[in-house]
Amino acid sequence: MSFIISQKIKGHIYLYKVESYWEKESKKAKQRRTYIGPKNKVRGRDVKTVLSELSVKHYGNIALLEDIAEKTQLLKTLQKNFCADYREILALAWFQIMESDADYLFPYWLGDQYLDQVKMLYSTDIAGLYKRIGRNQKAIGRFTGEWIGTMQPIHGIYYDITSFSSYSTGIDYVEWGYNCDKENLPQINISQAQP
């Protein structure tokens, strides 16, 4: 994030362009200042030029999610198994966590986030990424096994619950209830448990 500040030094006011950034090594927010000039000598047009170069990016939610990804070793495991695409996979996951919206809106969201190392992906790029991931079942299996292994989960039961909407009137299992697809139809709920 960038902004302009004025600072009084020995009775004179000077303008500085200030850019905030996150330093990963020290895990602290820092600032970089660029001198613009004395306030009384800088013309309004010069300030407008500097202001037009500024942009505001969101980083708070990203910092939290990056910290979680590091502590759970998600970042390391993704990078190992999907080395070429791991940043984009993570960014798409964060987009879904934060926005829970359609993937075609990802570029607009990405433009507002402080994720400089992530390539801009449009609908066709995202579809291509999903296709590459889907075709690489070995990498998916390795990633899942390694990440579960690093998390050392307690023993339990994992449920996969899916619902299918239906127009049928002859199936006894079709029932009304919350429809996650927002369809005004009854549905069949199927679950699978894995120990």
C-alpha positions in Angstrom: 0.0 0.0 0.0 1.3 3.5 -0.9 0.4 7.0 0.3 1.9 10.5 0.6 2.9 12.0 3.9 4.2 15.4 4.9 7.0 15.8 7.4 8.1 19.0 9.1 11.9 19.4 9.3 13.4 22.6 10.7 10.3 24.7 9.9 9.9 23.4 6.3 7.3 20.8 5.2 8.5 18.0 2.8 6.5 15.4 1.0 7.3 11.7 0.8 5.8 8.8 -1.0 5.5 5.9 1.5 5.1 2.3 0.4 4.2 -0.4 3.0 5.4 -3.9 2.5 5.7 -7.2 4.4 9.2 -8.5 5.1 9.0 -12.3 5.4 12.4 -12.8 7.1 11.6 -10.6 10.1 7.8 -11.2 9.8 7.2 -7.4 10.2 5.4 -4.7 8.3 8.0 -2.1 7.0 7.9 1.1 5.0 10.0 2.4 2.1 10.1 6.3 1.7 10.7 8.2 -1.5 11.4 11.9 -1.3 9.1 14.0 -3.5 10.2 17.5 -2.5 9.3 20.6 -0.4 5.5 21.0 -0.2 5.6 24.7 -1.3 7.6 23.8 -4.4 5.8 20.7 -5.5 3.0 21.6 -7.9 -0.4 20.0 -7.6 0.1 18.2 -10.9 3.3 16.5 -9.6 1.4 15.2 -6.5 -1.4 13.9 -8.7 1.2 12.1 -10.9 2.6 10.4 -7.8 -0.9 9.6 -6.5 -1.9 8.1 -9.8 1.0 5.6 -9.5 -0.3 4.4 -6.1 -2.5 1.4 -5.5 -4.0 -0.1 -2.4 -3.8 -3.9 -1.9 -5.3 -6.0 0.8 -2.9 -8.1 2.9 -4.4 -8.8 6.3 -6.4 -11.9 5.3 -3.6 -13.1 3.0 -1.1 -12.8 5.9 -3.3 -14.9 8.1 -3.8 -17.6 5.4 -0.1 -17.6 4.6 0.7 -18.2 8.2 -1.8 -21.1 8.5 -0.4 -22.6 5.2 3.1 -22.4 6.6 2.3 -23.8 10.1 0.3 -26.7 8.7 3.0 -27.4 6.0 0.4 -27.0 3.3 2.7 -24.6 1.4 5.6 -27.0 1.5 3.6 -30.0 0.5 1.8 -28.2 -2.3 5.1 -26.9 -3.7 6.6 -30.4 -3.6 3.8 -32.1 -5.5 2.6 -29.3 -7.8 5.8 -27.3 -8.2 4.8 -25.3 -11.3 1.3 -24.4 -10.1 1.3 -24.4 -6.3 1.0 -20.6 -5.9 -2.0 -20.4 -8.2 -3.6 -23.4 -6.5 -3.2 -21.8 -3.1 -4.5 -18.4 -4.4 -7.6 -20.0 -5.9 -8.2 -21.8 -2.6 -7.8 -18.6 -0.6 -10.2 -16.9 -3.1 -12.8 -19.6 -2.3 -12.2 -19.3 1.4 -12.5 -15.5 1.4 -15.1 -14.9 -1.2 -16.8 -18.3 -2.0 -17.6 -17.0 -5.5 -17.4 -18.1 -9.1 -13.9 -18.6 -10.5 -14.4 -16.2 -13.3 -14.3 -13.4 -10.6 -10.8 -14.5 -9.5 -8.9 -11.9 -11.6 -10.8 -9.1 -10.0 -10.2 -10.4 -6.5 -6.5 -11.1 -7.3 -6.0 -7.5 -8.5 -7.0 -6.3 -5.0 -4.8 -8.6 -3.1 -1.1 -8.4 -2.2 0.0 -11.6 -4.1 2.7 -10.4 -6.4 4.1 -13.8 -7.2 0.8 -15.3 -8.4 0.1 -15.3 -12.2 -3.1 -13.6 -13.3 -5.5 -16.4 -14.2 -8.7 -15.9 -16.3 -11.5 -18.5 -16.8 -9.7 -20.4 -19.5 -6.5 -20.5 -17.5 -8.3 -21.7 -14.4 -10.0 -24.4 -16.5 -6.6 -25.5 -17.9 -5.1 -25.6 -14.4 -8.0 -27.8 -13.1 -7.6 -30.1 -16.1 -3.8 -30.5 -15.4 -4.5 -31.2 -11.7 -7.3 -33.7 -12.5 -5.1 -35.6 -15.0 -2.3 -35.9 -12.4 -4.0 -38.4 -10.0 -0.6 -39.6 -8.7 0.4 -36.1 -7.5 -3.1 -35.7 -5.9 -2.6 -39.0 -4.1 1.0 -38.1 -3.0 -0.1 -34.7 -1.8 -3.0 -36.0 0.2 -0.9 -38.8 1.8 2.0 -36.5 2.6 -0.1 -33.7 4.0 -2.1 -36.0 6.2 1.1 -37.6 7.4 2.6 -34.2 8.4 -0.6 -33.2 10.2 -0.5 -36.4 12.2 -4.3 -36.5 12.6 -6.1 -38.2 15.4 -8.0 -41.3 14.4 -11.5 -40.6 13.4 -14.1 -40.9 10.6 -14.1 -38.8 7.6 -17.5 -38.1 5.8 -18.1 -37.2 2.2 -21.6 -35.9 1.9 -23.1 -35.1 -1.5 -26.7 -34.2 -2.6 -28.4 -34.7 -5.9 -31.5 -32.7 -6.8 -34.3 -34.8 -8.5 -37.6 -34.3 -10.3 -38.6 -37.8 -9.5 -41.8 -38.5 -7.6 -41.3 -42.3 -7.4 -38.1 -42.5 -5.3 -38.7 -43.0 -1.6 -35.3 -41.4 -0.6 -36.0 -38.0 -2.3 -36.8 -35.5 0.4 -37.2 -31.7 0.9 -34.6 -29.8 2.9 -31.8 -27.3 2.5 -30.6 -27.3 -1.1 -27.1 -26.0 -1.4 -27.5 -25.5 -5.2 -30.5 -23.1 -4.4 -32.8 -25.2 -6.6 -36.5 -25.5 -5.6 -36.3 -29.3 -5.8 -36.2 -32.2 -3.4 -32.9 -34.1 -3.2 -31.2 -37.3 -2.3 -28.4 -37.1 0.2 -25.6 -39.6 -0.1 -22.8 -40.0 2.5 -19.7 -42.1 2.6 -17.7 -42.7 5.7 -14.0 -43.6 5.8 -12.2 -44.7 9.0 
